[in-house]
């Protein structure tokens, strides 16, 4: 009886020992699994933080690239390289979202390359600003020179206008003086008388003649002396005008410049100017046809009208 109880007590102890061992093993396994879970959580948390930090850095670099592209464009520089790097960065950001083998070392290397590129571009932008500053200064200098030239040209234009006005006044005065001298030196024809000549050369005076008795005309006048006139041969042009103002052709007529315009004349004759109040007789050519009416005679020499007369045809 005692032996049976003793056996039962030993079996109970064994069972209790086994249970204690099992519980200990389960406790050990639980603690190991718990520790592995904590390590995995720590690893995942670290990965998420690294991924987030990498994303923030790439976004910051992307913003810096955008700013530099706008700045270089405003300075008139070439943004092709910046835009190419920006496109590469956007591709890296896209890959980051689906990168199952994310390695912070790999992206840190990319970020370092981007930062180095940005630093290089900072130097390029600084140089571009310096060049633009020099160009602005040069442009300002040129603009100042341009304004100075404009002012000088305006001054020269004003001086030119003043000189032109002065020269025009001088020319006008010289022209007036020259005309006055010319007028002073011009001959005069006074006491102009027109006489009809028959075919036989007989003179018919009186100032009124029958048409059939006029074969030629003789124009007589006194040419007063003139101390400023040149003593040489003077061409005297005679214009015989009918009642309608038409020029009557008398043998050797033509065109002459007088009083600033061209006029027709009936005949001309060269006369030596003797400067002694000489009497001059001019005889027309033959063959003119005269009709009834009043006629006027005008005398011209050296571009001026020097006298006039008249006669009548019955």
C-alpha positions, 0 to 999 in steps of 0.5 A: 500500500505504501509502495503504491502511494510512493510510486504515485508521488514519484509519477506526479513529480515527474509530470510536474517537472515535465510541465514546468519544462514545457512552460519554460520552453514556451516562455523562452520561445515567446520571448524570442519571437517577441524580440524578433518582432521588436527588431523587425519593427525597429528595422521597418521604422528605420526604413520608413524614416530613411525613405521619408528623409530621402523623399524630402531631400529629393523634393528639396533638390527638385524645388532648387532646380526649378528656382535655378531654371527660372533664374537662369531664364531671367538672365538669358542663359541656357537651361537645357542642362538644368532641365535634363537633370530635373527630368532625371530627378523626377525619374528617381523620385518615381522609382523611389515610390516602388523601389522594393530594394531601397538602399539609403546608400544608393540614394545618398550617393545620388543626392550628393551628385545632385547637390554637387551639380547645384553648387556648380550651377550656383557658380555658373549663375554668379558668373552669368550675373556678373556678365549681365551686370557688365552688359547692363553697365555697357548698355547704360554707357551706350545709352548715355552716349546715344543720348549725348549724340542725340543732344549733340545732333539736336544742337548741330541741327539747330546750329545748321538751321540757324546757319541755313537761315543766315545763309539764306538771308545772306543769299537773299541779300546778295541776290537783291544786291546783285539785282540792284547792281544789275538794274543799276547797270542796265540800259534805258531806252527813252523817247521811244518812237515807232516809225513806218517805212515804205517798201522804198524806205520812206518814213511815215511818222505820226504814230498812225499808219495804214497797213498797206503802207507799212513794209518795215518798222523803225524803232528809235530811242535815246540810250542815256549814259550810265557810269556803271554799265559796261561799254560794249555791244548790247543786244536789243530785243524788240517785241511788237505786240498786236491788240491781243498781245500776240507777238508779231514776227518781223524777220528774225524773231525768237525766244529770250530770257527776260525778267525771270521767264522766257518771252518771244520777240519780233526782232533783235539788233546788236548796238555798241554802247558808247555811254554818251546819250546816243540815239539808236535806230532799230529797223525790223525785217520785212514781210509782217502782216499788220491788221487794224488796231493798236500795237505796243512795242517793248524793248529788252536788253541783258534780261530786263525791259528797258523801254516801250512805245506804241503805234496804231494801224488804220 
